Amino acid sequence: MKKVVVIGGGVMGLDIAQVFAKANFDVVIRDISDEVIHNAEARLNKALDKQINKGKLNELGKKALIDKIIFTTELTLAADADLVVEAAVENLEIKKQVFAQLDTICKPSTIFASNTSSISISAIAAATKRPDKFIGIHFFNPAAVMKLVEVIRGANTSDETFDTVFKLVKAIGKEPVSVHEAPGFVVNKILVPMINEACDLVYTGVASIEGVDTAMKLGANHPMGPLALADLIGLDICLAAMDTLYSETHDSKYRASLLLRKMVRAGWLGRKTGKGFYDYSK
Ligand code: NAI
């Protein structure tokens, strides 16, 4: 494998692109408009400058990394990709549309992967004529730092595709865990309902935002409180995961907190919009 195309230059896509570029792959990031793609390029520059300031990277390393990544709005650059990793918005219809298009553009051997947090891999794969070459590669936020990658088999994922991707994940320096398709996979089945409970504790006045986060940091030894983590993940992503868990199981324990839904409706999505449970505008 040499060439990886990342669909979506948002929070996850940009970091995933960096991971592959660092592992010496040729990387293309595709997003929907010139404005978004230029913004992604600027964010990468800023992130790499931060690493230089911390002494984790030098100017040469930065240049080498940037030279490995092409920023584009053209999906056709995926034609000769060995792997496509989709990190577009958490919406089944959009993901299906993107992959249906890619299916006609990419060479037959291209492996398709989605970084979805909670959507069924089989459902997305059904939009293509290559469900055997379709798999979940689920990175964690921030993907450049977090070691874990859930490698998720859809109903039709072949053993060959699974083995190739499992080895690839190790080759890029991550720790893969094999997961069979299930709503929320492993981490989000546990983590997102916990975040949802934290939202409810605030909504019902049991404790303040800071109180809930302090309690979980000091009482459960979590490095970060659940509400600060929700801001990092994106409240829209958390809500989409809760809604998927609920719609797939019809179990009321997965009903999204009204506070979470209200905040998403208000556009308070966390760090990426400058406001969530905490204020990031400064
Ligand atoms: P984001 O909202 O930061 O970025 C999504 C990007 O996709 C945006 O730049 C948007 O313009 C772009 N996009 C939308 N439609 C597109 C299309 N047709 N083609 C190309 N780009 C398109 O979202 P984020 O947080 O990066 O999430 C992306 C995916 O990764 C979602 O499926 C999410 O569930 C998953 N994920 C998110 C994590 C998180 O902590 N935020 C963790 C692990 C997975």
Residues whose N, C-alpha, C, O or C-beta is under 5 A from the ligand:
A	BS01	NAI	I7 G8 G9 G10 V11 M12 G13 R30 D31 I32 V36 A87 A88 V89 E90 V98 N115 T116 S117 F139 F140 N141 L232 I233 G234 I237
